[in-house]
Amino acid sequence: MSYQTNGYCYFATGDDLSMAFTWMTATLQHPYQFIAQNFVVSGSGRIEIPAFKAPIPMGYIGLLRYAITIQNHTLDNSFVSMSYTIASTDGSYVFQFPSTQSHPLYGNAQSDFFL
């Protein structure tokens, strides 16, 4: 079963589907998309996106939500693992997946937020 909106989708069952749906809809509470990109990844390596400034007014502290879809179908044996780092350009904040501060992978995707 899947739920699809705005170019990303979750394929999951049971509790994973419930949690995936919860996080996907929560992401839509903050509708200001400012980066969307498709990467084809195989094997090992690193993909780095250019630095960007989030469209948050000066002096305002708020959540930044994001969603990552790993495959456009249910996970199969071609998927091994995923890790990523989101960091501020000045190095004052670093968010990593997987870590104790991140939510797990639900089905074929991962959504979370950070301040």
N, C-alpha and C positions, 0 to 999 in steps of 0.2 A: 504494500500500500504506500502511496506517496502523496505528498501535498506540495504543490508547486506555486510559486508567486515571484514576480519581479526577477526572473532569471536564475533563481536557485531553487533547489528542491531537496527534500529528504526522502529517502527510501528506508523504512524501518518497520519493525513489528513490535507488538507488546509494549513494555515500558519504554523502550527506546523511541517508539513512535509518539507516545504521549509526551515525553520530555522534549523530543525534537520539535513537536508542534508548539509546545509552550515557549521554547526559546525562539523559534522562528517568528511567531506572532509578536513576541516582546520586541524583537528587532524592528518590527514595523512601527512601533510607537515613536521612533525617532527617524522620520522619513527623509533626512537629508543625506542622500547617498553622494559621496564625493570621490569614491574610487571603486571601479569594478573592472576586473581583468581575468581573462582565462589563460591558464598556463598548461602546457603539455609537459608533464614531468615523467621521466623514466629513469630508473637506476638511482644513482646518488648525485649529489651536487647541491647547489645553492641558487636560489632565485632571489634577487633583491629588487624591490620596487623603489622608485625614486622617493626621496623625502618629500613630504607634503605637509601643509598646514591644515589642520581640521577646521571646518567652518564654525568655530565656536567664538562668540564675541569675547573681546578682551575682558578679563576680570571675572568671567563666568566659569564655574567649575561644574562639569556635568559628566554623565556617562557617555562613553563611546562604545557603541555596540557594533558587532561585526559577525559575519557568517561566512563559513567556508564549506563548499561542497567538494567532496573528494572525487566522486565518480557520478556520472549521470544515470546510474543504475545501482542496484544493490551491490554491496561490496563482494568482490570475488577474490580469487587467490592472486590476482595481479597486484593487489594492494598489500603492502607490507607494513609500513608505518608512516607517520607524519610528525613533524616537529616544526615549530616556528617561533620566532621572537618578534615582538613589537616593542620598539623602544623610542623614547623621545630623542630628538636630535641633539639635545644637550646631555643625554645620558642620565638624566635624573630619574627616569622611570623605565623599567623593563618588565615586560609581561612575556611569559614563555608557556608554550604548550609542548608536551605535557608538563604539568607541575601541580603542586598541591593547591595553587591558587586558580587553576583552570578547571572548567567542566569537562567531563569525558566526551569521547566520541559517541554520538548517538546515530546508529545506522550508518549512513554514508556522509555525514556532515558534522560540523562542530560550530556552535554559536556561543558567544560569551560577551562580556563587557568589561571595561576597566575605566578608571577615573582619569 
